[in-house]
Amino acid sequence: MTRIEAARRRAAGAKRIAAAAAAAGFLVTLLLVRGTHLGHAATASSFGSSSIAPASGSSSMPQAQTSVS
């Protein structure tokens, strides 16, 4: 076996290892993303809804409400 043949075998082995590592990383990423439930809208009862009322019984300040949908 020549030095070039040995180098080609090492390169082919390194390519196989790199491909296997990339596939494993892709699967791990896929499982993590799937587990986080990305893209699901938050409900109004748990996020994005707030209201501000006057601190005392004073009616001079109007009530402000905000809502995020």
PLY file of the C-alpha trace (Angstrom):
ply
format ascii 1.0
element vertex 69
property float x
property float y
property float z
element edge 68
property int vertex1
property int vertex2
end_header
0.00 0.00 0.00
1.34 3.39 -0.93
1.22 6.47 1.23
-1.46 7.95 -1.02
-3.70 4.90 -0.59
-3.27 5.06 3.19
-4.14 8.76 3.18
-7.24 8.10 1.09
-8.37 5.43 3.56
-7.84 7.80 6.50
-9.74 10.54 4.68
-12.62 8.17 3.88
-12.79 7.10 7.54
-12.79 10.72 8.69
-15.61 11.51 6.26
-17.68 8.62 7.62
-17.12 9.80 11.20
-18.05 13.38 10.26
-21.23 12.21 8.51
-22.22 10.07 11.51
-21.60 12.97 13.91
-23.66 15.32 11.73
-26.54 12.84 11.59
-26.44 12.35 15.37
-26.40 16.13 15.93
-29.34 16.56 13.59
-31.36 13.93 15.45
-30.56 15.47 18.83
-31.58 18.91 17.56
-34.77 17.50 16.08
-35.71 15.86 19.39
-34.94 19.01 21.38
-37.01 21.22 19.09
-39.87 18.75 19.08
-39.81 18.63 22.89
-40.03 22.40 23.31
-43.30 22.72 21.34
-42.13 25.74 19.37
-44.78 27.56 17.43
-47.61 27.01 19.87
-49.45 30.18 20.82
-49.59 31.14 24.47
-53.03 31.44 25.99
-54.28 34.84 27.11
-54.75 33.59 30.66
-51.07 32.80 31.05
-49.38 35.48 28.92
-49.92 38.87 27.39
-52.93 40.16 29.29
-52.69 42.85 31.92
-54.74 45.69 33.31
-53.77 48.73 35.35
-56.25 50.30 37.76
-55.91 53.48 39.82
-54.01 53.01 43.08
-56.74 54.59 45.17
-60.47 55.02 44.74
-59.83 58.16 42.68
-61.81 58.31 39.46
-59.64 61.05 37.92
-57.30 58.50 36.31
-58.82 56.32 33.60
-58.27 52.58 33.64
-55.78 51.36 31.03
-55.95 47.87 29.57
-53.49 46.16 27.30
-53.78 42.89 25.49
-51.30 41.02 23.33
-52.62 38.47 20.92
0 1
1 2
2 3
3 4
4 5
5 6
6 7
7 8
8 9
9 10
10 11
11 12
12 13
13 14
14 15
15 16
16 17
17 18
18 19
19 20
20 21
21 22
22 23
23 24
24 25
25 26
26 27
27 28
28 29
29 30
30 31
31 32
32 33
33 34
34 35
35 36
36 37
37 38
38 39
39 40
40 41
41 42
42 43
43 44
44 45
45 46
46 47
47 48
48 49
49 50
50 51
51 52
52 53
53 54
54 55
55 56
56 57
57 58
58 59
59 60
60 61
61 62
62 63
63 64
64 65
65 66
66 67
67 68
